[in-house]
Amino acid sequence: MELHALNATESGLRQTIAHIESRIALMGDRGDCAYEQALADTYYELLVQYGRKLFLLQSRRYLLSEPSAIVTHTKAS
């Protein structure tokens, strides 16, 4: 995946994360009823998943833009 595609994917993830955060804020963090509390729990789980994906994309973008950051391991003979 080239840098342009990584940047577009990263942007999409950031927008999705912002949307989920806004939904949580509208519910008042945990919601007022059991349904909203369950929905908030799901939103928090999604935030963790999307946060991990964003971290991995940022790491990959860094490694692609900074080849010197890649360390190769060789077996000692």
C-alpha positions as CSV (number, residue, x, y, z in Angstrom):
1,M,0.0,0.0,0.0
2,E,1.5,3.3,-1.0
3,L,1.7,6.4,1.2
4,H,-1.3,8.2,-0.6
5,A,-3.6,5.2,0.1
6,L,-2.4,5.0,3.7
7,N,-3.1,8.7,4.2
8,A,-6.6,8.4,2.8
9,T,-7.3,5.4,5.0
10,E,-5.9,7.2,8.0
11,S,-8.2,10.2,7.3
12,G,-11.2,7.9,7.0
13,L,-10.4,6.3,10.4
14,R,-10.0,9.7,12.0
15,Q,-13.4,10.8,10.7
16,T,-15.0,7.5,11.9
17,I,-13.4,7.9,15.4
18,A,-14.6,11.5,15.6
19,H,-18.1,10.5,14.6
20,I,-18.2,7.8,17.3
21,E,-16.9,10.2,19.9
22,S,-19.6,12.7,19.0
23,R,-22.3,9.9,19.4
24,I,-21.0,9.1,22.8
25,A,-21.0,12.8,23.8
26,L,-24.6,13.1,22.6
27,M,-25.6,10.3,24.9
28,G,-23.9,11.9,27.8
29,D,-21.0,9.4,28.0
30,R,-23.0,6.4,29.3
31,G,-26.6,7.1,28.3
32,D,-29.8,7.1,30.4
33,C,-31.2,3.6,29.9
34,A,-29.8,0.0,29.5
35,Y,-30.0,0.3,25.7
36,E,-27.9,3.4,25.6
37,Q,-25.4,2.0,28.1
38,A,-25.0,-1.1,25.9
39,L,-24.7,1.1,22.8
40,A,-22.0,3.2,24.6
41,D,-20.1,0.0,25.5
42,T,-20.2,-1.0,21.9
43,Y,-19.0,2.5,20.8
44,Y,-16.1,2.3,23.3
45,E,-15.1,-1.1,21.9
46,L,-15.2,0.3,18.4
47,L,-13.0,3.2,19.5
48,V,-10.4,0.8,20.8
49,Q,-10.5,-1.2,17.5
50,Y,-10.3,1.8,15.3
51,G,-7.6,3.3,17.5
52,R,-5.5,0.2,17.0
53,K,-6.0,0.3,13.2
54,L,-5.0,4.0,13.2
55,F,-1.9,3.2,15.2
56,L,-0.9,0.4,12.8
57,L,-1.5,2.6,9.8
58,Q,0.6,5.4,11.2
59,S,3.4,3.0,12.1
60,R,3.3,1.6,8.5
61,R,3.3,5.0,7.0
62,Y,6.3,6.0,9.2
63,L,8.2,2.8,8.1
64,L,7.5,3.5,4.4
65,S,8.6,7.1,4.7
66,E,11.7,6.3,6.8
67,P,13.3,3.2,5.4
68,S,16.2,3.7,7.8
69,A,13.8,3.0,10.6
70,I,13.5,-0.6,9.5
71,V,15.9,-2.8,11.4
72,T,16.9,-6.1,9.9
73,H,17.8,-9.0,12.1
74,T,20.4,-11.6,11.1
75,K,21.3,-14.8,12.6
76,A,24.6,-14.9,14.4
77,S,26.8,-17.7,13.0
